[in-house]
Amino acid sequence: MSVSESRVGFNLKDILAALEVRLEIEEVIHKLPLTHALEQCLLFSQAHNLTDLTQFVQQELDGYSSQPPSDRVVHLIYFDNGGQLLSGLSQYSSYPVSLGVRKLEIRLRNGLTLRLPKQILIFLSQITGREVDSGHISPAEINKLLENIRDVISQKLKSL
């Protein structure tokens, strides 16, 4: 679906300005600034027939159905079913996040963490000899990922 120029009331400069907005975690919790900036970017890229940018922004907004880019990685810490921190899993602490920005910002706003697939928890339990109940991604890690996405999109727009 193509968006006509008349419906796009902003330009590349406006989108870059929206991407530059940096908020503290507490502010992000009450707003969805990157989601709004990416939605503007999506409309802009559709209006200007920038197919590659449209696809990239759509995946950043809604998530990746396959392996996400290598820069979408967060640091996990693991806990057993009693809530005790599990050490010895540092080689498994990097985790690629395929969720889109919309869901990431909503999770951050609602104080939710990301849940790992059961297969990964079973695998880690076998390695440690203890039940791994969860992998926790802190709000600071989610915010760091959002900032990284913001920077990647800004660079792509500046290169146009």
C-alpha positions, 0 to 999 in steps of 0.5 A: 500500500502506497501512502500519498505525499499529501498524507505524509505531513513530515519529512526526513528531517522531522523523522531524524529529529524524532529518532534523536529524542532520548529518554530515561527509562522512566520516561520511556515507560510512559511513552512509546517514542521509538514506535512513533518515530518508526511509524513516521519513517514507515509512512515516509519510506512508503510515500517515497517508494523506498522498498528496502527501507520500508521492509527494514522498518516494518521488521523493526516495528513488528519483529523478525520472523527469521533470525534478527540482525546481529545488532539485536542482541541483549544480555541475559541473566538466568534464575532457577525456580527458587529465584536464585541467580545461576552462574556458569552460563555466561557463554549463553548470556547473549540472546538475539531478540526478534520481537518488534519495537512495538512489543519491546516498548510496551513490555518496558512500559508494563514492567514485563521481561522477555520469556525464553522458549522452553527448549532453551530453558531445558537445554540450559538446565541440562548443562547446569544440572539445575532447573533453569526457570527463566532468563531475565532481560533487565529494563536497562538491557531492553532500553539499550536495545531500543537505543541501538535500533534508534541509532541503526535507523538514524544511520540508514536515514542519514545515508539516503 
